[in-house]
Amino acid sequence: MSESEIDGVYVSDAIKHSIRDLQQGLCNVETHLLRMVDSDMIDGKMWLASHECNVELLNLVKELIVICKELKPSGKALKVAREEIKEHIDITNALGQNN
C-alpha cells in the first residue's frame, strides 16, 4: 500500500499535503476571525477573507475524503469494525447508566 498512488502522487504524500493544507487554512480562518473579534468590528475584507478560506477548507476536506475512500477496507472488514464499535458503545452506555 505504501507504493499506492492517487493521480500520480504517493498516497502518503497526498495525505500529508492535504492535512497540511487544512491546517494552514484553519490557521488563516482563525487569524481573520480573531482579528475581527479583537477589533470589535466586522470588517468586510476580513470577513470575505475568512469566508473564502472556509469555502476552500470545505473543498480541501472533500479532497481528503476522496483520498480516504481510496484506502477503504473491504466491506466485510467495515462490517466487523462497525459491529465492534457498536458493541463498545453499548457497553460504555450501560456502564454509564449504572453510575
N, C-alpha and C positions, 0 to 999 in steps of 0.2 A: 504494500500500500504506500510505502514511503516514496516509491517511484511513480505513483499515480500523478497525472496531470489534468488540469482543467484549463481549457483554452491555451494550451502550451505552457502553462505555469505549474510548477510542482504544487501539490495540494498544501503542503506545509507552508510554502511561501505565500500562497493565496490567502490562507487563514491569517498568517502573521500580518500581511499588508491590510487585509480587511479590518482586523481588530485594531490595528494601529490607526487607520483612517477614522474608525468610530471613536477611538479615544481622543484623537485630535479634534474631531467635530464636537464632541461633548465639551471639551475644554473651551472651544470657541463660543459655544452657546452659553456656557456658564459665565464667561467673561462679559459678553454683551448684556446678558440679563442682570448680572450683579452690578454692572456699571449703571444701568437704568435704576435699579433699586437704590444704589448709593446716592445717586443724584436726585432722588425723589421726583423723577420726571420720566415720562415715556417718550424718549427721543425717537423720531421717525426713522432716522438712519440706523440707530442701534436696534430698533425693533425689526426693521427689514433685514438687517444682517443676521440677527438671531433666527428669524423666520426662515431665511434661506438656508441657514445651517441645519435647522430642523428638517426641512424638506430633503436636504442632501443626506442627513442621517437616516431618514426613512429609506432612501434609495440604497444606502450602504448596508442597512440591516437586511433588506431584500436580497442583496448580493450575497451576504453571509449565509442566508437561508438556502440559497441555491447551492453554495459550496457545501453546506452541511448535508443537503439532500444527496450529493454525490457520495458521501461517506455513509449513507444509511445502511444499517444492517438488514439482514433478511427479515421477512415477515414473521417467521417463527421466533427469531430472537427478540423482535419487538413485542410479540405477544407474551412471551415469557417474562420480559422485563416489566411490562405493564401489570401483569399479574403479581409479580414480586413487589412492585411499588404499591399497588392497591392493598396487598396483604400487610405491608409495613404501615401504611396509613391507617388501616383498620385497627391494627394492634395499638398504635400510638393513640388513636382516638379513644379506644377502650380504656387504656391506662389513664388518660386524661380525665375521663368521666368518673373513674373510681376515686379520684382525689377530692 
